[in-house]
Amino acid sequence: MQRLQWIQLGGHCDGEKDVLKVAIKEAQEESGIKEIMPISRNIFDIHVHQVPKYKNEFPHIHYDIRFLLKTNGNDNFKINRESKELKWFGKDKSKLPTQKKSIMRMFDKWIGFILFSK
């Protein structure tokens, strides 16, 4: 049985040192939206978690480095080989497709960012 997960846009740096550049590139590739820019160059959130053995990959520690990004005028995404389903979510936490602690923490930080940046 296949286990379904909700995963935000992103990917691996594969040797690239500019993590923000990678985040933007992956968001563009996975969403089909070319006009994506950072709200800030600062890291917004980091989530560290254990990844279990999968196929030929050994168990390892994974670091999700998260940035706040925004679209610039066009937020019409396109599903492609990089994504199975895409959705925008608003400020209603109850409509998120997961209750994972790291996502709830990031959501709360995002809401705080919105409130305090006005």
Backbone atoms as SQL, in Angstrom:
CREATE TABLE atoms (id INTEGER PRIMARY KEY, chain TEXT, resi INTEGER, resn TEXT, atom TEXT, x REAL, y REAL, z REAL);
INSERT INTO atoms VALUES
  (1, 'A', 1, 'MET', 'N', 0.841, -1.186, 0.000),
  (2, 'A', 1, 'MET', 'CA', 0.000, 0.000, 0.000),
  (3, 'A', 1, 'MET', 'C', 0.885, 1.248, 0.000),
  (4, 'A', 2, 'GLN', 'N', 0.614, 2.172, -0.893),
  (5, 'A', 2, 'GLN', 'CA', 1.390, 3.405, -0.985),
  (6, 'A', 2, 'GLN', 'C', 0.881, 4.409, 0.041),
  (7, 'A', 3, 'ARG', 'N', 1.814, 4.977, 0.794),
  (8, 'A', 3, 'ARG', 'CA', 1.470, 5.987, 1.799),
  (9, 'A', 3, 'ARG', 'C', 1.555, 7.370, 1.152),
  (10, 'A', 4, 'LEU', 'N', 0.484, 8.150, 1.248),
  (11, 'A', 4, 'LEU', 'CA', 0.469, 9.482, 0.665),
  (12, 'A', 4, 'LEU', 'C', 0.998, 10.501, 1.666),
  (13, 'A', 5, 'GLN', 'N', 1.727, 11.482, 1.172),
  (14, 'A', 5, 'GLN', 'CA', 2.274, 12.543, 2.009),
  (15, 'A', 5, 'GLN', 'C', 2.064, 13.879, 1.322),
  (16, 'A', 6, 'TRP', 'N', 2.015, 14.930, 2.127),
  (17, 'A', 6, 'TRP', 'CA', 2.005, 16.275, 1.592),
  (18, 'A', 6, 'TRP', 'C', 3.399, 16.834, 1.790),
  (19, 'A', 7, 'ILE', 'N', 4.043, 17.223, 0.714),
  (20, 'A', 7, 'ILE', 'CA', 5.405, 17.729, 0.770),
  (21, 'A', 7, 'ILE', 'C', 5.440, 19.061, 0.039),
  (22, 'A', 8, 'GLN', 'N', 6.089, 20.033, 0.649),
  (23, 'A', 8, 'GLN', 'CA', 6.214, 21.344, 0.029),
  (24, 'A', 8, 'GLN', 'C', 7.221, 21.275, -1.116),
  (25, 'A', 9, 'LEU', 'N', 7.184, 22.271, -1.958),
  (26, 'A', 9, 'LEU', 'CA', 8.130, 22.342, -3.068),
  (27, 'A', 9, 'LEU', 'C', 9.550, 22.384, -2.527),
  (28, 'A', 10, 'GLY', 'N', 10.469, 21.712, -3.202),
  (29, 'A', 10, 'GLY', 'CA', 11.859, 21.739, -2.756),
  (30, 'A', 10, 'GLY', 'C', 12.663, 20.627, -3.385),
  (31, 'A', 11, 'GLY', 'N', 13.924, 20.594, -3.031),
  (32, 'A', 11, 'GLY', 'CA', 14.797, 19.580, -3.590),
  (33, 'A', 11, 'GLY', 'C', 16.128, 19.551, -2.866),
  (34, 'A', 12, 'HIS', 'N', 17.086, 18.897, -3.477),
  (35, 'A', 12, 'HIS', 'CA', 18.411, 18.741, -2.881),
  (36, 'A', 12, 'HIS', 'C', 19.404, 19.701, -3.522),
  (37, 'A', 13, 'CYS', 'N', 20.359, 20.165, -2.714),
  (38, 'A', 13, 'CYS', 'CA', 21.371, 21.106, -3.204),
  (39, 'A', 13, 'CYS', 'C', 22.389, 20.443, -4.124),
  (40, 'A', 14, 'ASP', 'N', 22.676, 19.173, -3.914),
  (41, 'A', 14, 'ASP', 'CA', 23.614, 18.433, -4.774),
  (42, 'A', 14, 'ASP', 'C', 24.905, 19.202, -5.039),
  (43, 'A', 15, 'GLY', 'N', 25.485, 19.754, -3.978),
  (44, 'A', 15, 'GLY', 'CA', 26.765, 20.442, -4.098),
  (45, 'A', 15, 'GLY', 'C', 26.671, 21.947, -4.294),
  (46, 'A', 16, 'GLU', 'N', 25.517, 22.457, -4.663),
  (47, 'A', 16, 'GLU', 'CA', 25.336, 23.914, -4.812),
  (48, 'A', 16, 'GLU', 'C', 25.345, 24.546, -3.421),
  (49, 'A', 17, 'LYS', 'N', 26.136, 25.584, -3.229),
  (50, 'A', 17, 'LYS', 'CA', 26.273, 26.210, -1.910),
  (51, 'A', 17, 'LYS', 'C', 25.199, 27.257, -1.633),
  (52, 'A', 18, 'ASP', 'N', 24.581, 27.811, -2.660),
  (53, 'A', 18, 'ASP', 'CA', 23.554, 28.835, -2.490),
  (54, 'A', 18, 'ASP', 'C', 22.195, 28.141, -2.323),
  (55, 'A', 19, 'VAL', 'N', 21.832, 27.907, -1.069),
  (56, 'A', 19, 'VAL', 'CA', 20.616, 27.138, -0.758),
  (57, 'A', 19, 'VAL', 'C', 19.365, 27.883, -1.223),
  (58, 'A', 20, 'LEU', 'N', 19.336, 29.192, -1.097),
  (59, 'A', 20, 'LEU', 'CA', 18.190, 29.967, -1.568),
  (60, 'A', 20, 'LEU', 'C', 18.024, 29.822, -3.075),
  (61, 'A', 21, 'LYS', 'N', 19.110, 29.878, -3.814),
  (62, 'A', 21, 'LYS', 'CA', 19.065, 29.698, -5.271),
  (63, 'A', 21, 'LYS', 'C', 18.448, 28.345, -5.620),
  (64, 'A', 22, 'VAL', 'N', 18.842, 27.310, -4.887),
  (65, 'A', 22, 'VAL', 'CA', 18.292, 25.973, -5.115),
  (66, 'A', 22, 'VAL', 'C', 16.798, 25.955, -4.796),
  (67, 'A', 23, 'ALA', 'N', 16.409, 26.586, -3.680),
  (68, 'A', 23, 'ALA', 'CA', 14.992, 26.615, -3.290),
  (69, 'A', 23, 'ALA', 'C', 14.140, 27.269, -4.377),
  (70, 'A', 24, 'ILE', 'N', 14.619, 28.376, -4.905),
  (71, 'A', 24, 'ILE', 'CA', 13.870, 29.069, -5.962),
  (72, 'A', 24, 'ILE', 'C', 13.808, 28.218, -7.230),
  (73, 'A', 25, 'LYS', 'N', 14.938, 27.646, -7.620),
  (74, 'A', 25, 'LYS', 'CA', 14.982, 26.800, -8.829),
  (75, 'A', 25, 'LYS', 'C', 14.020, 25.616, -8.697),
  (76, 'A', 26, 'GLU', 'N', 14.047, 24.950, -7.547),
  (77, 'A', 26, 'GLU', 'CA', 13.163, 23.795, -7.330),
  (78, 'A', 26, 'GLU', 'C', 11.698, 24.219, -7.320),
  (79, 'A', 27, 'ALA', 'N', 11.391, 25.341, -6.696),
  (80, 'A', 27, 'ALA', 'CA', 10.005, 25.832, -6.678),
  (81, 'A', 27, 'ALA', 'C', 9.536, 26.132, -8.098),
  (82, 'A', 28, 'GLN', 'N', 10.415, 26.728, -8.909),
  (83, 'A', 28, 'GLN', 'CA', 10.060, 27.021, -10.299),
  (84, 'A', 28, 'GLN', 'C', 9.822, 25.735, -11.083),
  (85, 'A', 29, 'GLU', 'N', 10.737, 24.776, -10.947),
  (86, 'A', 29, 'GLU', 'CA', 10.616, 23.520, -11.692),
  (87, 'A', 29, 'GLU', 'C', 9.370, 22.747, -11.283),
  (88, 'A', 30, 'GLU', 'N', 9.107, 22.674, -9.984),
  (89, 'A', 30, 'GLU', 'CA', 8.005, 21.844, -9.502),
  (90, 'A', 30, 'GLU', 'C', 6.643, 22.496, -9.674),
  (91, 'A', 31, 'SER', 'N', 6.593, 23.827, -9.727),
  (92, 'A', 31, 'SER', 'CA', 5.307, 24.513, -9.854),
  (93, 'A', 31, 'SER', 'C', 5.014, 24.979, -11.273),
  (94, 'A', 32, 'GLY', 'N', 6.046, 25.121, -12.107),
  (95, 'A', 32, 'GLY', 'CA', 5.864, 25.680, -13.437),
  (96, 'A', 32, 'GLY', 'C', 5.778, 27.200, -13.425),
  (97, 'A', 33, 'ILE', 'N', 5.899, 27.820, -12.248),
  (98, 'A', 33, 'ILE', 'CA', 5.856, 29.284, -12.136),
  (99, 'A', 33, 'ILE', 'C', 7.288, 29.806, -12.227),
  (100, 'A', 34, 'LYS', 'N', 7.553, 30.649, -13.188),
  (101, 'A', 34, 'LYS', 'CA', 8.918, 31.156, -13.380),
  (102, 'A', 34, 'LYS', 'C', 9.214, 32.388, -12.524),
  (103, 'A', 35, 'GLU', 'N', 8.212, 33.220, -12.286),
  (104, 'A', 35, 'GLU', 'CA', 8.413, 34.457, -11.526),
  (105, 'A', 35, 'GLU', 'C', 8.256, 34.202, -10.030),
  (106, 'A', 36, 'ILE', 'N', 9.279, 33.617, -9.418),
  (107, 'A', 36, 'ILE', 'CA', 9.303, 33.360, -7.972),
  (108, 'A', 36, 'ILE', 'C', 10.496, 34.100, -7.403),
  (109, 'A', 37, 'MET', 'N', 10.255, 34.799, -6.296),
  (110, 'A', 37, 'MET', 'CA', 11.334, 35.558, -5.667),
  (111, 'A', 37, 'MET', 'C', 11.257, 35.415, -4.150),
  (112, 'A', 38, 'PRO', 'N', 12.369, 35.640, -3.474),
  (113, 'A', 38, 'PRO', 'CA', 12.358, 35.534, -2.019),
  (114, 'A', 38, 'PRO', 'C', 11.712, 36.753, -1.374),
  (115, 'A', 39, 'ILE', 'N', 10.979, 36.523, -0.301),
  (116, 'A', 39, 'ILE', 'CA', 10.492, 37.624, 0.526),
  (117, 'A', 39, 'ILE', 'C', 11.659, 38.129, 1.370),
  (118, 'A', 40, 'SER', 'N', 12.531, 37.208, 1.730),
  (119, 'A', 40, 'SER', 'CA', 13.741, 37.526, 2.474),
  (120, 'A', 40, 'SER', 'C', 14.813, 36.514, 2.079),
  (121, 'A', 41, 'ARG', 'N', 16.068, 36.920, 2.158),
  (122, 'A', 41, 'ARG', 'CA', 17.162, 35.982, 1.898),
  (123, 'A', 41, 'ARG', 'C', 17.456, 35.140, 3.135),
  (124, 'A', 42, 'ASN', 'N', 16.862, 35.500, 4.261),
  (125, 'A', 42, 'ASN', 'CA', 17.088, 34.769, 5.508),
  (126, 'A', 42, 'ASN', 'C', 16.350, 33.437, 5.508),
  (127, 'A', 43, 'ILE', 'N', 16.956, 32.444, 6.148),
  (128, 'A', 43, 'ILE', 'CA', 16.275, 31.156, 6.334),
  (129, 'A', 43, 'ILE', 'C', 15.059, 31.397, 7.213),
  (130, 'A', 44, 'PHE', 'N', 13.920, 30.874, 6.802),
  (131, 'A', 44, 'PHE', 'CA', 12.675, 31.046, 7.542),
  (132, 'A', 44, 'PHE', 'C', 12.487, 29.956, 8.591),
  (133, 'A', 45, 'ASP', 'N', 12.884, 28.724, 8.255),
  (134, 'A', 45, 'ASP', 'CA', 12.662, 27.597, 9.159),
  (135, 'A', 45, 'ASP', 'C', 13.614, 26.466, 8.772),
  (136, 'A', 46, 'ILE', 'N', 13.992, 25.685, 9.763),
  (137, 'A', 46, 'ILE', 'CA', 14.786, 24.477, 9.513),
  (138, 'A', 46, 'ILE', 'C', 14.105, 23.327, 10.240),
  (139, 'A', 47, 'HIS', 'N', 13.922, 22.240, 9.524),
  (140, 'A', 47, 'HIS', 'CA', 13.356, 21.031, 10.130),
  (141, 'A', 47, 'HIS', 'C', 14.345, 19.894, 9.913),
  (142, 'A', 48, 'VAL', 'N', 14.757, 19.271, 11.008),
  (143, 'A', 48, 'VAL', 'CA', 15.698, 18.160, 10.950),
  (144, 'A', 48, 'VAL', 'C', 14.930, 16.892, 11.292),
  (145, 'A', 49, 'HIS', 'N', 15.058, 15.869, 10.439),
  (146, 'A', 49, 'HIS', 'CA', 14.325, 14.627, 10.702),
  (147, 'A', 49, 'HIS', 'C', 15.068, 13.420, 10.140),
  (148, 'A', 50, 'GLN', 'N', 14.740, 12.268, 10.661),
  (149, 'A', 50, 'GLN', 'CA', 15.334, 11.004, 10.232),
  (150, 'A', 50, 'GLN', 'C', 14.571, 10.485, 9.018),
  (151, 'A', 51, 'VAL', 'N', 15.304, 10.077, 8.006),
  (152, 'A', 51, 'VAL', 'CA', 14.708, 9.445, 6.832),
  (153, 'A', 51, 'VAL', 'C', 15.035, 7.951, 6.910),
  (154, 'A', 52, 'PRO', 'N', 14.024, 7.091, 6.898),
  (155, 'A', 52, 'PRO', 'CA', 14.291, 5.646, 6.998),
  (156, 'A', 52, 'PRO', 'C', 14.876, 5.078, 5.706),
  (157, 'A', 53, 'LYS', 'N', 15.371, 3.865, 5.782),
  (158, 'A', 53, 'LYS', 'CA', 15.891, 3.172, 4.596),
  (159, 'A', 53, 'LYS', 'C', 14.786, 3.121, 3.547),
  (160, 'A', 54, 'TYR', 'N', 15.149, 3.424, 2.316),
  (161, 'A', 54, 'TYR', 'CA', 14.191, 3.399, 1.217),
  (162, 'A', 54, 'TYR', 'C', 14.914, 2.939, -0.044),
  (163, 'A', 55, 'LYS', 'N', 14.474, 1.847, -0.612),
  (164, 'A', 55, 'LYS', 'CA', 15.092, 1.252, -1.796),
  (165, 'A', 55, 'LYS', 'C', 16.591, 1.109, -1.566),
  (166, 'A', 56, 'ASN', 'N', 17.423, 1.785, -2.361),
  (167, 'A', 56, 'ASN', 'CA', 18.879, 1.670, -2.234),
  (168, 'A', 56, 'ASN', 'C', 19.486, 2.753, -1.345),
  (169, 'A', 57, 'GLU', 'N', 18.654, 3.531, -0.681),
  (170, 'A', 57, 'GLU', 'CA', 19.136, 4.644, 0.126),
  (171, 'A', 57, 'GLU', 'C', 19.194, 4.235, 1.601),
  (172, 'A', 58, 'PHE', 'N', 20.314, 4.504, 2.244),
  (173, 'A', 58, 'PHE', 'CA', 20.471, 4.185, 3.659),
  (174, 'A', 58, 'PHE', 'C', 19.699, 5.186, 4.516),
  (175, 'A', 59, 'PRO', 'N', 19.332, 4.792, 5.734),
  (176, 'A', 59, 'PRO', 'CA', 18.712, 5.772, 6.644),
  (177, 'A', 59, 'PRO', 'C', 19.687, 6.937, 6.865),
  (178, 'A', 60, 'HIS', 'N', 19.136, 8.137, 6.994),
  (179, 'A', 60, 'HIS', 'CA', 19.992, 9.304, 7.193),
  (180, 'A', 60, 'HIS', 'C', 19.212, 10.455, 7.813),
  (181, 'A', 61, 'ILE', 'N', 19.953, 11.449, 8.255),
  (182, 'A', 61, 'ILE', 'CA', 19.349, 12.673, 8.776),
  (183, 'A', 61, 'ILE', 'C', 19.138, 13.625, 7.598),
  (184, 'A', 62, 'HIS', 'N', 17.969, 14.249, 7.553),
  (185, 'A', 62, 'HIS', 'CA', 17.623, 15.162, 6.464),
  (186, 'A', 62, 'HIS', 'C', 17.346, 16.542, 7.050),
  (187, 'A', 63, 'TYR', 'N', 17.853, 17.556, 6.394),
  (188, 'A', 63, 'TYR', 'CA', 17.663, 18.941, 6.824),
  (189, 'A', 63, 'TYR', 'C', 16.792, 19.668, 5.807),
  (190, 'A', 64, 'ASP', 'N', 15.580, 20.030, 6.210),
  (191, 'A', 64, 'ASP', 'CA', 14.715, 20.860, 5.366),
  (192, 'A', 64, 'ASP', 'C', 15.016, 22.312, 5.712),
  (193, 'A', 65, 'ILE', 'N', 15.601, 23.042, 4.785),
  (194, 'A', 65, 'ILE', 'CA', 15.871, 24.462, 4.982),
  (195, 'A', 65, 'ILE', 'C', 14.818, 25.210, 4.187),
  (196, 'A', 66, 'ARG', 'N', 14.031, 25.995, 4.896),
  (197, 'A', 66, 'ARG', 'CA', 12.843, 26.601, 4.303),
  (198, 'A', 66, 'ARG', 'C', 12.987, 28.118, 4.209),
  (199, 'A', 67, 'PHE', 'N', 12.521, 28.657, 3.087),
  (200, 'A', 67, 'PHE', 'CA', 12.538, 30.092, 2.835),
  (201, 'A', 67, 'PHE', 'C', 11.115, 30.557, 2.554),
  (202, 'A', 68, 'LEU', 'N', 10.854, 31.839, 2.773),
  (203, 'A', 68, 'LEU', 'CA', 9.591, 32.439, 2.354),
  (204, 'A', 68, 'LEU', 'C', 9.785, 32.972, 0.944),
  (205, 'A', 69, 'LEU', 'N', 8.993, 32.457, 0.023),
  (206, 'A', 69, 'LEU', 'CA', 9.054, 32.880, -1.369),
  (207, 'A', 69, 'LEU', 'C', 7.693, 33.415, -1.776),
  (208, 'A', 70, 'LYS', 'N', 7.683, 34.193, -2.841),
  (209, 'A', 70, 'LYS', 'CA', 6.406, 34.680, -3.368),
  (210, 'A', 70, 'LYS', 'C', 6.451, 34.667, -4.887),
  (211, 'A', 71, 'THR', 'N', 5.268, 34.613, -5.459),
  (212, 'A', 71, 'THR', 'CA', 5.171, 34.729, -6.909),
  (213, 'A', 71, 'THR', 'C', 5.108, 36.211, -7.255),
  (214, 'A', 72, 'ASN', 'N', 5.503, 36.538, -8.450),
  (215, 'A', 72, 'ASN', 'CA', 5.528, 37.929, -8.881),
  (216, 'A', 72, 'ASN', 'C', 4.539, 38.103, -10.034),
  (217, 'A', 73, 'GLY', 'N', 3.260, 38.248, -9.679),
  (218, 'A', 73, 'GLY', 'CA', 2.248, 38.527, -10.695),
  (219, 'A', 73, 'GLY', 'C', 1.489, 37.317, -11.199),
  (220, 'A', 74, 'ASN', 'N', 2.168, 36.192, -11.399),
  (221, 'A', 74, 'ASN', 'CA', 1.493, 35.013, -11.944),
  (222, 'A', 74, 'ASN', 'C', 1.655, 33.862, -10.969),
  (223, 'A', 75, 'ASP', 'N', 0.566, 33.446, -10.349),
  (224, 'A', 75, 'ASP', 'CA', 0.643, 32.317, -9.418),
  (225, 'A', 75, 'ASP', 'C', -0.148, 31.115, -9.930),
  (226, 'A', 76, 'ASN', 'N', -0.272, 31.004, -11.252),
  (227, 'A', 76, 'ASN', 'CA', -0.948, 29.863, -11.876),
  (228, 'A', 76, 'ASN', 'C', 0.052, 28.736, -12.081),
  (229, 'A', 77, 'PHE', 'N', 0.029, 27.776, -11.204),
  (230, 'A', 77, 'PHE', 'CA', 0.980, 26.667, -11.287),
  (231, 'A', 77, 'PHE', 'C', 0.552, 25.658, -12.345),
  (232, 'A', 78, 'LYS', 'N', 1.519, 24.827, -12.747),
  (233, 'A', 78, 'LYS', 'CA', 1.276, 23.783, -13.736),
  (234, 'A', 78, 'LYS', 'C', 1.814, 22.473, -13.200),
  (235, 'A', 79, 'ILE', 'N', 0.956, 21.484, -13.090),
  (236, 'A', 79, 'ILE', 'CA', 1.397, 20.158, -12.667),
  (237, 'A', 79, 'ILE', 'C', 2.269, 19.580, -13.773),
  (238, 'A', 80, 'ASN', 'N', 3.386, 18.992, -13.371),
  (239, 'A', 80, 'ASN', 'CA', 4.321, 18.425, -14.340),
  (240, 'A', 80, 'ASN', 'C', 4.962, 17.172, -13.748),
  (241, 'A', 81, 'ARG', 'N', 6.018, 16.680, -14.361),
  (242, 'A', 81, 'ARG', 'CA', 6.655, 15.447, -13.881),
  (243, 'A', 81, 'ARG', 'C', 7.236, 15.601, -12.488),
  (244, 'A', 82, 'GLU', 'N', 7.422, 16.846, -12.033),
  (245, 'A', 82, 'GLU', 'CA', 7.993, 17.119, -10.714),
  (246, 'A', 82, 'GLU', 'C', 6.921, 17.148, -9.616),
  (247, 'A', 83, 'SER', 'N', 5.637, 17.175, -9.995),
  (248, 'A', 83, 'SER', 'CA', 4.571, 17.319, -8.995),
  (249, 'A', 83, 'SER', 'C', 3.367, 16.457, -9.371),
  (250, 'A', 84, 'LYS', 'N', 2.708, 15.923, -8.367),
  (251, 'A', 84, 'LYS', 'CA', 1.509, 15.103, -8.596),
  (252, 'A', 84, 'LYS', 'C', 0.235, 15.921, -8.402),
  (253, 'A', 85, 'GLU', 'N', 0.265, 16.834, -7.440),
  (254, 'A', 85, 'GLU', 'CA', -0.878, 17.700, -7.173),
  (255, 'A', 85, 'GLU', 'C', -0.344, 18.968, -6.525),
  (256, 'A', 86, 'LEU', 'N', -0.890, 20.109, -6.889),
  (257, 'A', 86, 'LEU', 'CA', -0.487, 21.383, -6.313),
  (258, 'A', 86, 'LEU', 'C', -1.726, 22.139, -5.863),
  (259, 'A', 87, 'LYS', 'N', -1.613, 22.832, -4.725),
  (260, 'A', 87, 'LYS', 'CA', -2.712, 23.649, -4.213),
  (261, 'A', 87, 'LYS', 'C', -2.138, 24.834, -3.467),
  (262, 'A', 88, 'TRP', 'N', -2.852, 25.949, -3.509),
  (263, 'A', 88, 'TRP', 'CA', -2.535, 27.093, -2.671),
  (264, 'A', 88, 'TRP', 'C', -3.372, 26.961, -1.399),
  (265, 'A', 89, 'PHE', 'N', -2.806, 27.367, -0.281),
  (266, 'A', 89, 'PHE', 'CA', -3.530, 27.365, 0.985),
  (267, 'A', 89, 'PHE', 'C', -3.486, 28.760, 1.580),
  (268, 'A', 90, 'GLY', 'N', -4.587, 29.154, 2.183),
  (269, 'A', 90, 'GLY', 'CA', -4.677, 30.475, 2.791),
  (270, 'A', 90, 'GLY', 'C', -4.345, 30.443, 4.271),
  (271, 'A', 91, 'LYS', 'N', -4.926, 31.375, 4.989),
  (272, 'A', 91, 'LYS', 'CA', -4.606, 31.571, 6.403),
  (273, 'A', 91, 'LYS', 'C', -5.442, 30.713, 7.344),
  (274, 'A', 92, 'ASP', 'N', -6.292, 29.842, 6.815),
  (275, 'A', 92, 'ASP', 'CA', -7.119, 28.959, 7.642),
  (276, 'A', 92, 'ASP', 'C', -6.364, 27.654, 7.892),
  (277, 'A', 93, 'LYS', 'N', -5.799, 27.535, 9.082),
  (278, 'A', 93, 'LYS', 'CA', -4.964, 26.388, 9.445),
  (279, 'A', 93, 'LYS', 'C', -5.719, 25.063, 9.321),
  (280, 'A', 94, 'SER', 'N', -7.024, 25.078, 9.549),
  (281, 'A', 94, 'SER', 'CA', -7.811, 23.841, 9.516),
  (282, 'A', 94, 'SER', 'C', -7.895, 23.250, 8.103),
  (283, 'A', 95, 'LYS', 'N', -7.581, 24.023, 7.094),
  (284, 'A', 95, 'LYS', 'CA', -7.658, 23.525, 5.711),
  (285, 'A', 95, 'LYS', 'C', -6.350, 22.923, 5.210),
  (286, 'A', 96, 'LEU', 'N', -5.306, 22.952, 6.042),
  (287, 'A', 96, 'LEU', 'CA', -4.048, 22.335, 5.628),
  (288, 'A', 96, 'LEU', 'C', -4.222, 20.821, 5.554),
  (289, 'A', 97, 'PRO', 'N', -3.553, 20.159, 4.622),
  (290, 'A', 97, 'PRO', 'CA', -3.724, 18.717, 4.449),
  (291, 'A', 97, 'PRO', 'C', -2.881, 17.868, 5.409),
  (292, 'A', 98, 'THR', 'N', -2.295, 18.478, 6.426),
  (293, 'A', 98, 'THR', 'CA', -1.497, 17.743, 7.396),
  (294, 'A', 98, 'THR', 'C', -1.536, 18.470, 8.731),
  (295, 'A', 99, 'GLN', 'N', -1.246, 17.745, 9.771),
  (296, 'A', 99, 'GLN', 'CA', -1.134, 18.332, 11.108),
  (297, 'A', 99, 'GLN', 'C', 0.273, 18.098, 11.675),
  (298, 'A', 100, 'LYS', 'N', 1.228, 17.793, 10.808),
  (299, 'A', 100, 'LYS', 'CA', 2.592, 17.555, 11.264),
  (300, 'A', 100, 'LYS', 'C', 3.116, 18.769, 12.024),
  (301, 'A', 101, 'LYS', 'N', 3.816, 18.493, 13.130),
  (302, 'A', 101, 'LYS', 'CA', 4.310, 19.571, 13.990),
  (303, 'A', 101, 'LYS', 'C', 5.155, 20.592, 13.239),
  (304, 'A', 102, 'SER', 'N', 6.041, 20.111, 12.377),
  (305, 'A', 102, 'SER', 'CA', 6.934, 21.054, 11.686),
  (306, 'A', 102, 'SER', 'C', 6.153, 21.974, 10.748),
  (307, 'A', 103, 'ILE', 'N', 5.091, 21.469, 10.157),
  (308, 'A', 103, 'ILE', 'CA', 4.271, 22.288, 9.258),
  (309, 'A', 103, 'ILE', 'C', 3.443, 23.283, 10.065),
  (310, 'A', 104, 'MET', 'N', 2.892, 22.827, 11.187),
  (311, 'A', 104, 'MET', 'CA', 2.111, 23.724, 12.045),
  (312, 'A', 104, 'MET', 'C', 3.012, 24.840, 12.597),
  (313, 'A', 105, 'ARG', 'N', 4.246, 24.494, 12.973),
  (314, 'A', 105, 'ARG', 'CA', 5.189, 25.497, 13.471),
  (315, 'A', 105, 'ARG', 'C', 5.481, 26.521, 12.375),
  (316, 'A', 106, 'MET', 'N', 5.731, 26.027, 11.152),
  (317, 'A', 106, 'MET', 'CA', 6.044, 26.920, 10.045),
  (318, 'A', 106, 'MET', 'C', 4.838, 27.799, 9.703),
  (319, 'A', 107, 'PHE', 'N', 3.657, 27.226, 9.728),
  (320, 'A', 107, 'PHE', 'CA', 2.434, 27.981, 9.456),
  (321, 'A', 107, 'PHE', 'C', 2.275, 29.109, 10.474),
  (322, 'A', 108, 'ASP', 'N', 2.444, 28.784, 11.753),
  (323, 'A', 108, 'ASP', 'CA', 2.314, 29.795, 12.803),
  (324, 'A', 108, 'ASP', 'C', 3.359, 30.905, 12.641),
  (325, 'A', 109, 'LYS', 'N', 4.574, 30.540, 12.269),
  (326, 'A', 109, 'LYS', 'CA', 5.614, 31.543, 12.029),
  (327, 'A', 109, 'LYS', 'C', 5.233, 32.428, 10.846),
  (328, 'A', 110, 'TRP', 'N', 4.654, 31.832, 9.811),
  (329, 'A', 110, 'TRP', 'CA', 4.225, 32.592, 8.633),
  (330, 'A', 110, 'TRP', 'C', 3.135, 33.599, 9.008),
  (331, 'A', 111, 'ILE', 'N', 2.147, 33.150, 9.781),
  (332, 'A', 111, 'ILE', 'CA', 1.073, 34.049, 10.224),
  (333, 'A', 111, 'ILE', 'C', 1.670, 35.184, 11.055),
  (334, 'A', 112, 'GLY', 'N', 2.598, 34.856, 11.951),
  (335, 'A', 112, 'GLY', 'CA', 3.257, 35.895, 12.744),
  (336, 'A', 112, 'GLY', 'C', 4.027, 36.861, 11.869),
  (337, 'A', 113, 'PHE', 'N', 4.686, 36.346, 10.846),
  (338, 'A', 113, 'PHE', 'CA', 5.431, 37.196, 9.916),
  (339, 'A', 113, 'PHE', 'C', 4.483, 38.182, 9.227),
  (340, 'A', 114, 'ILE', 'N', 3.336, 37.677, 8.785),
  (341, 'A', 114, 'ILE', 'CA', 2.348, 38.529, 8.109),
  (342, 'A', 114, 'ILE', 'C', 1.864, 39.622, 9.048),
  (343, 'A', 115, 'LEU', 'N', 1.538, 39.255, 10.281),
  (344, 'A', 115, 'LEU', 'CA', 0.994, 40.225, 11.243),
  (345, 'A', 115, 'LEU', 'C', 2.023, 41.290, 11.620),
  (346, 'A', 116, 'PHE', 'N', 3.275, 40.888, 11.789),
  (347, 'A', 116, 'PHE', 'CA', 4.289, 41.817, 12.266),
  (348, 'A', 116, 'PHE', 'C', 5.000, 42.574, 11.156),
  (349, 'A', 117, 'SER', 'N', 4.770, 42.211, 9.906),
  (350, 'A', 117, 'SER', 'CA', 5.441, 42.912, 8.819),
  (351, 'A', 117, 'SER', 'C', 4.573, 44.022, 8.219),
  (352, 'A', 118, 'LYS', 'N', 3.395, 44.198, 8.768),
  (353, 'A', 118, 'LYS', 'CA', 2.497, 45.264, 8.254),
  (354, 'A', 118, 'LYS', 'C', 2.883, 46.612, 8.797);
